[in-house]
Amino acid sequence: MKRPLKIAVWILIALALAILVNFAPMASLGMSGMKEYRFYGMRVLAKPGDQAEAERLAARIERQAGAVSQALGVADTADIGIIVYPSRKDLHRKTIGFAGAFLPDWFIGDNTKDWVLITSPANPGPSHSRESIEQAAVHEYVHVLTDRVNKGLGYWLKEGIALYLAGQEPSPGSVSPHADITWEEYSKPSALQFARVGGYSLAHTLVEYIIERFGWEAVVRLVPADASTEAILGLSSRALFDDWKAWLISL
């Protein structure tokens, strides 16, 4: 084998090993030392030290689950569990492997189609409180339900619906600094970029605007994969953005 080819092969092997090592923590969503509990009909995984916190989170979700599923018109609510991680860093590793070390402190929740993944309220970190983590658990529960309908739902509507149904209403002070959002920022979101442009505040107002103009039913009809703003609202995505932004600025 010629030397350049050997070097290329070894580079590929090294990259493959690095990828395997990075994603090793994701082999299982659970962690060593976790126990399985059953709270309010929900399967819950947590370490014994977080048993009380896990029960509290399950109770919070159970209190709002009926209203959430009714609002979304979703019947598939079976077999949804909760995994409570001792710290946000544990959650980060389970989300994207060891690369999770670079995730921001505000990232304290995630989901699959079967699990709400959440940081323990006992260890909220510098960007959250016990209450905001409990709200985030409901937020992730909403994501589970919408993902079961349409995993590819766009960031703005997906996050806006979860924020709205979890009761995470933004303060005026968190909205106004981002009211000058551009179409380019809105139309090409990624997880971190979405947060940077104020998406976790603005998305709530987008849902508010659609409700005010078209009603909640229109929001729900936008969730399925075959839905479009043109068919449901009579507006292109750009026209919806322009109208919403004008409404936002007028508040």
C-alpha positions as CSV (number, residue, x, y, z in Angstrom):
1,M,0.0,0.0,0.0
2,K,1.4,3.4,-1.0
3,R,2.3,5.8,1.8
4,P,-0.4,8.5,1.1
5,L,-3.1,5.7,1.0
6,K,-1.9,4.3,4.3
7,I,-2.0,7.7,5.9
8,A,-5.6,8.2,4.6
9,V,-6.6,4.8,6.0
10,W,-5.2,5.6,9.4
11,I,-6.9,9.0,9.4
12,L,-10.2,7.4,8.6
13,I,-9.7,4.8,11.4
14,A,-8.8,7.5,13.9
15,L,-11.9,9.5,12.9
16,A,-14.1,6.4,13.2
17,L,-12.7,5.7,16.7
18,A,-13.1,9.3,17.8
19,I,-16.8,9.2,16.7
20,L,-17.3,5.9,18.5
21,V,-15.8,7.3,21.7
22,N,-17.8,10.5,21.5
23,F,-21.1,8.8,21.1
24,A,-20.4,6.0,23.6
25,P,-22.4,7.8,26.4
26,M,-25.5,7.6,24.1
27,A,-25.5,3.8,23.9
28,S,-28.1,3.9,26.6
29,L,-30.3,6.8,27.8
30,G,-30.2,5.6,31.3
31,M,-27.2,6.0,33.7
32,S,-25.5,3.6,36.1
33,G,-27.2,3.7,39.5
34,M,-30.6,4.8,38.2
35,K,-33.6,2.9,39.4
36,E,-37.0,2.6,37.7
37,Y,-40.0,4.0,39.5
38,R,-43.7,4.3,38.6
39,F,-45.3,7.6,39.4
40,Y,-48.8,8.7,38.2
41,G,-48.8,5.9,35.7
42,M,-45.5,7.0,34.2
43,R,-42.3,5.0,34.0
44,V,-39.6,7.1,35.5
45,L,-35.8,6.5,35.7
46,A,-33.8,8.4,38.3
47,K,-31.0,8.0,40.8
48,P,-32.3,7.3,44.3
49,G,-31.2,10.8,45.4
50,D,-33.6,12.3,42.9
51,Q,-36.6,10.1,43.7
52,A,-38.6,12.9,45.2
53,E,-37.7,15.2,42.4
54,A,-38.7,12.6,39.8
55,E,-42.1,12.2,41.5
56,R,-42.6,15.9,41.5
57,L,-41.9,16.1,37.8
58,A,-44.2,13.3,37.0
59,A,-46.9,15.0,39.1
60,R,-46.4,18.3,37.1
61,I,-46.7,16.5,33.8
62,E,-49.7,14.5,34.9
63,R,-51.5,17.7,36.0
64,Q,-51.1,19.2,32.5
65,A,-51.1,16.1,30.3
66,G,-54.8,15.9,29.8
67,A,-55.2,19.5,28.8
68,V,-52.2,19.3,26.5
69,S,-53.3,16.2,24.7
70,Q,-56.8,17.6,24.3
71,A,-55.5,20.9,22.9
72,L,-53.4,19.0,20.4
73,G,-56.1,16.4,19.6
74,V,-53.5,13.7,20.1
75,A,-54.7,10.3,21.3
76,D,-51.3,8.6,21.2
77,T,-50.1,9.4,24.8
78,A,-49.2,5.8,25.9
79,D,-45.8,4.7,27.2
80,I,-44.3,8.1,27.7
81,G,-41.6,8.0,30.4
82,I,-39.3,10.5,32.2
83,I,-35.5,10.2,32.7
84,V,-34.2,12.6,35.4
85,Y,-30.5,13.3,35.1
86,P,-28.5,14.4,38.2
87,S,-27.0,17.4,36.3
88,R,-27.3,19.2,33.0
89,K,-23.9,17.9,32.0
90,D,-25.1,14.3,32.4
91,L,-28.0,15.3,30.1
92,H,-25.7,16.9,27.6
93,R,-23.6,13.8,27.3
94,K,-26.7,11.6,26.8
95,T,-27.8,14.1,24.1
96,I,-24.7,14.4,21.8
97,G,-22.0,12.4,23.6
98,F,-18.8,13.9,25.0
99,A,-19.3,16.8,22.6
100,G,-22.1,17.8,25.0
101,A,-19.4,19.6,27.0
102,F,-19.9,22.5,24.6
103,L,-23.6,22.8,25.1
104,P,-24.8,25.9,27.0
105,D,-26.0,25.9,30.6
106,W,-29.6,26.8,29.5
107,F,-30.0,23.4,27.8
108,I,-31.7,21.3,30.4
109,G,-34.2,19.2,28.5
110,D,-34.7,17.0,25.5
111,N,-37.0,14.3,24.3
112,T,-37.4,11.2,22.1
113,K,-40.7,9.8,20.9
114,D,-41.0,7.8,24.2
115,W,-39.0,9.8,26.8
116,V,-38.9,13.2,28.4
117,L,-35.3,13.8,29.2
118,I,-34.8,16.4,32.0
119,T,-32.3,17.7,34.5
120,S,-33.1,17.3,38.2
121,P,-34.8,20.4,39.7
122,A,-32.5,19.9,42.6
123,N,-29.6,21.0,40.4
124,P,-31.0,23.6,38.0
125,G,-27.7,25.3,37.1
126,P,-27.1,29.0,36.7
127,S,-29.7,29.6,34.0
128,H,-32.7,28.0,35.5
129,S,-34.8,27.5,38.7
130,R,-36.8,24.6,40.1
131,E,-40.0,26.1,38.5
132,S,-38.5,26.6,35.1
133,I,-37.2,23.0,35.0
134,E,-40.7,21.8,35.9
135,Q,-42.1,23.9,33.1
136,A,-39.4,22.5,30.8
137,A,-40.5,18.9,31.6
138,V,-44.0,19.7,30.4
139,H,-42.5,21.5,27.4
140,E,-40.6,18.3,26.5
141,Y,-43.8,16.3,27.0
142,V,-45.5,18.4,24.4
143,H,-42.5,17.7,22.0
144,V,-43.0,14.0,22.5
145,L,-46.7,14.4,21.4
146,T,-46.0,16.6,18.4
147,D,-43.0,14.4,17.4
148,R,-45.4,11.4,17.3
149,V,-47.5,13.3,14.7
150,N,-44.6,15.0,12.8
151,K,-41.0,14.6,13.8
152,G,-40.0,17.1,11.1
153,L,-42.1,20.0,12.4
154,G,-40.2,23.2,12.0
155,Y,-38.4,24.8,14.9
156,W,-40.6,27.9,15.2
157,L,-44.0,26.1,15.4
158,K,-42.6,23.1,17.4
159,E,-41.1,25.3,20.0
160,G,-43.9,27.8,20.0
161,I,-46.5,25.2,20.6
162,A,-44.5,23.7,23.5
163,L,-43.8,27.1,25.1
164,Y,-47.5,28.0,24.8
165,L,-48.9,24.7,26.2
166,A,-46.3,24.5,29.0
167,G,-47.3,28.0,30.1
168,Q,-43.8,29.5,29.4
169,E,-45.0,33.0,28.5
170,P,-42.1,35.3,27.8
171,S,-41.7,38.6,29.5
172,P,-41.9,41.8,27.4
173,G,-38.3,42.4,28.2
174,S,-37.3,39.1,26.6
175,V,-39.2,39.8,23.4
176,S,-38.5,43.4,22.5
177,P,-34.7,43.0,22.1
178,H,-35.3,40.5,19.3
179,A,-38.3,42.1,17.6
180,D,-36.1,43.1,14.7
181,I,-35.4,39.5,13.7
182,T,-34.8,39.1,9.9
183,W,-36.3,36.7,7.5
184,E,-32.9,35.0,7.1
185,E,-32.6,34.4,10.8
186,Y,-36.1,33.1,10.9
187,S,-36.1,30.9,7.8
188,K,-32.9,28.9,8.5
189,P,-32.8,28.0,12.2
190,S,-30.5,25.6,14.0
191,A,-30.8,24.7,17.6
192,L,-28.2,27.2,18.9
193,Q,-29.0,29.9,16.3
194,F,-32.7,29.7,17.2
195,A,-31.8,30.5,20.8
196,R,-29.4,33.2,19.9
197,V,-32.0,35.2,17.9
198,G,-34.5,35.0,20.8
199,G,-36.5,32.0,19.5
200,Y,-37.5,30.7,22.9
201,S,-39.3,34.0,23.5
202,L,-40.4,34.9,20.0
203,A,-41.8,31.5,19.1
204,H,-44.5,31.9,21.8
205,T,-45.6,35.1,20.3
206,L,-45.8,33.5,16.8
207,V,-48.3,31.0,18.2
208,E,-50.1,33.8,19.9
209,Y,-50.4,35.7,16.6
210,I,-51.7,32.7,14.7
211,I,-54.3,32.1,17.5
212,E,-55.4,35.7,17.5
213,R,-55.8,35.9,13.7
214,F,-56.8,32.3,12.8
215,G,-57.7,30.5,16.0
216,W,-56.1,27.6,17.9
217,E,-57.5,25.1,15.5
218,A,-55.2,26.5,12.8
219,V,-52.2,26.0,15.0
220,V,-53.1,22.3,15.4
221,R,-53.8,21.9,11.7
222,L,-50.2,23.1,10.9
223,V,-48.6,20.2,12.8
224,P,-49.0,17.2,10.4
225,A,-46.2,16.7,7.9
226,D,-48.5,17.4,4.9
227,A,-49.7,20.7,6.3
228,S,-48.6,24.1,4.8
229,T,-49.2,27.7,5.8
230,E,-50.6,28.3,2.3
231,A,-53.3,25.6,2.7
232,I,-54.1,26.3,6.3
233,L,-53.6,30.1,6.7
234,G,-53.7,31.3,3.1
235,L,-50.2,32.8,3.5
236,S,-46.8,31.8,2.3
237,S,-44.2,31.3,5.0
238,R,-42.6,34.7,4.2
239,A,-46.0,36.4,4.3
240,L,-46.7,34.8,7.7
241,F,-43.4,36.0,8.9
242,D,-44.0,39.6,7.6
243,D,-47.4,39.8,9.2
244,W,-46.3,38.3,12.5
245,K,-43.3,40.7,12.7
246,A,-45.5,43.7,12.0
247,W,-47.9,42.6,14.7
248,L,-44.9,42.0,17.1
249,I,-43.5,45.4,16.5
250,S,-47.0,47.0,17.2
251,L,-47.3,45.5,20.6
